[in-house]
Amino acid sequence: MPLTTSRTVRDIATIVRGESPLVAAAVHDGHEVRDEVARLLALSDAERRREEDPCTGKWTGITDSRIVAHRSRFEVDLNRPRAGAVYRGPEDAWDLDVWKSPPPERLVERSLAEYDEFYDAVEELLAGKARRHGRFVVYDLHSYNYRRFGPDGPAADPAGSPDINVGTGSMDRRRWAPVVDRLIADLRSADVLNRRLDVRENVNFEGGEFPAWIHRRFPDSGCAIALECKKFYMDEWTGRRHDEIVEAIEGALRVAAEGTLGVMAAL
């Protein structure tokens, strides 16, 4: 039986169990919602896509062990604590009016059942990595908006919006310093269309619940690093992607993955 197998978790996510101790995850790549959710959502497809993380699922192809969510974060946010995984009001969702009317509790319960099933499946995957390799690394891939004042408005100040923000807020930074430092160095040295990436740590994000959960559940064996890529690879208002930049970022992540595996082998 091949070691690389794929499992779809009730249409919530696809989890590919490969041989590598490096797992790439894209928990905000999804756009799908259940029919009962779609009927109540006040947001258009374009408004939802603007806050989702396109291309992150594609980037998980840098390793043979992958987690790609299919459900939209507006159905259930897999990077929030369970109590806040279903957005209730604008304060949970960038001041957006998410719902036409408050979602009934039965709908919320069904969304949280998806959340639980997802985390159960991820725990099974990562426990297997810990048994097989002793240690594992998760790249928690995300993207973020930097033109929130509209398509013609000013971009966010570059001082607070690096090309890639490396989030390490919930980890034992000293324990995993060789992994994190090598990752940052590899990404900074990458050539993305004749320029170097601006890569900095914990500038505007330190990582969400997904990496924090990994560090709680696997304190001795799991290193989860949140990688938030600024949406300079696309127009966040129209959704148009710049394919050359998308491919260049994937190439940079692939080189970084090779470096991570080298460091892991030496630990």
N, C-alpha and C positions, 0 to 999 in steps of 0.2 A: 504493500500500500504506500503510495507516495506521501511524503511528509507534508507537502503543500496541499492543503484542502481549503475549500471555500464554503462558507455557511451564510445563508441569508437569515437574519433574525426577524422573522415575521414582517418583512418589508420595511423594517426600521433601518437596517444597516446590513452591509456585507462585510463579513470578517474573513480574511484570508490568513490561514495559519501556515506560514512558510517555515523555512529552516533558520532564518536569520534571528539573532538576538535584538535586531533593530526593527521596531514597529513604527509605521507611519500612519497617523490617524487624521481624519478630516471629519470632525463631528458637526461642522456647520456647512458642509457642502450641499446638503440636501435641500430640495424645494418642494417635495411632495407633501400633501396634507390629506387626511381622511375626509370623506365627503361631509361628515357632520361638522368638521372644523371649517371646511371651505365655505359652507353655508353661513357661518357666523362671522367670518373674518371681514373686517372693514377695509383691509388693505388690498391694493391691486397687486398683480403678479410683479410688476416693476418695483413697487415699494418693498415688497418682501425680498426680492432678489438684491436690492440695494444693501440690505443688512445681512444677507447670507454671504458665504465665502466661496465664490466661484473659483474653479481651477484647483482648489486644494485637494479635491479627490483625485484629479489627474496627477498631482505631485506625489501622491502616495506610491506611485509606481517606481520610486527610487529603491524600494526594498520589496522582498517577496512576502513580507508580513504586513498586512494592511487592514485598516478599519475605515470604512467609508459610510457615513450616515446618508440615508435617503430622505428622511423626514425633515421638514423645515424646522428651524428653531422657533418658528411662530406656532408650531404645534406642540413641541416639547424641546426645551433647550438642554441638551446633554452636557453643557459646560456650566450649568448653574447648579447650586445645591437643590436637592429634590423639592424642598418646600417652595422654591421660587422657579422651578423648571417650566411651569406654565405661566406665561405673562398674564397678569390680571389687569393692569392699567398702564397708562402712559409712562408712569415713573419706572416701570420695568423695561421699557422698550423705546428709549431715545425720544420720549415725548410723543410717540405715535399712538393714535387711537386704534388699537388692534382689533377690537370687537365691535360689532353692531349693537350687541347687548351682552351682558355678562355671561360667560360660558357656564352652563349648568354643571353641577358637581359631578354628575355621572360622566360627562365628557372629560372633565379634568382627571377623574380617576382612571379612565381608559388611557389618557395620555401618560399618566404617571406609571401605569402598568407597562407601557412601552419603555419608559425610562428604566424601570427595574429590570426588565428583560435584557435591555442593552447592557447594563452594568454587570448582570450575571454572566452574560456571554463574554464580555471583556475580561472579567475576573478569571474565567476558565482559560482563556487564551494566555493571559499573562502568568497565571500560575504554572502553565505548561512551559512557558519561556524560563521562568525561574528554576523549575526542576531540571530542565535540559541544559541551561547555560550558566546557572548560578546568578547571573546579572542580566538585565536587559535595559534598553533605552527606548523611550517613546518620543518621537517627534510629533507634537500636538500642533498640527498645521492650521493656521487661520489667516485671515486677511482683514484689513481695516480701512474705513473711509477716511479721506483727508480733505474732501471738498464738501463739507457739510453745509456750506452757505450757498449751494446751488451751482449749476453747471457754469455760470458766468461769475460766480463769487470767488473770493480769494481762497487759495489753498491754505491748509494749516501751516503754521510756522515750522520750517524744517528742524529747528532746534528741538522741537518736541515730537517730531514725527519721522523717525528713521525709516529707511527702506525696509529693514527687518528688525523688529523688536524681539529680543530674546528674553522670554519670561522665565525666571528661576525663583520666584518668590516663595514657593512652598517646599523647596528641596533643601537638603543639607548641602549647602553650596561647597563647603570644604571637602566633603566626601567625594563629590562628583566634579571637582574643579578640573581634572584633566580632560574629562569629556566636554564640559562646557567651554573651556578655554580653547580647545582644539576646534570645536564647532564654530565659534566666533571667528577665529583666525582664518579658517577655511572659507567661510562666507565672505569675509572682508577681502580676501585675495581673489575672489571670483571676478571674471570679466563678463559683465552684462552689457552687451552692445557698446563696448569700448569705454566703459566706466566701471569704477569700483563701487560696490554696495556700501551704503551707510548702515552699519550693523552695530546696535548698541543694546545694552542689557537693562531691562526693567525701567525704560524711559516712560512709556505710557501704559504698559500692561505688565503685570507680574505673573500672569497665568490665572486660569479660572478653576472651577471645581474639578474638571477632569484630571489635570495633573495633580491637584491637591489630593484627590481620592487615591490616585496611584501611589502617592508617597505615604499616605496613611495605611493603605492596604499592604504595600510591599516596601516597608521602611528600609530594609537591608539590601534588597535586590533590584528595586525599580528606580530608574532615573527618567523623569518625564520633563521635557523641555517644550515650553510653548513658543512657537515661532509665528509671529504676527507680521505678515507682509503687507506693506502699504499698497493700496490699489493703483500704483503707478503703471501696472501692467494692463490696465483697462480704463475705460471711461465709466466711472461708477454711476453716472446718471443715465446713460443710454444702454449700458451693459456691453458695449462693443469692446472686444478684447484685442490686445496687441499681441498677435501670436508669436512674434519673434521674441518679445520680452518674456512671455509665458514659458517658452521653451528654454530661454537662457536662465531663468530662475530655476527651472527643473534641473538644468545642468549643474548649477551651483549647488543645489541640494544633493545631487547625486555625488558630487565630489566630497561634500561635507559628510555624507553617509559613509563613504569609504574611509574617511579619516576617523569617524566615530568607531567604526568596526576595528580599525587598527588600535585605537586606544583601549577599547574593551578587551581585545586579545591580550594586551600587555598588563592589564590590571590584576 
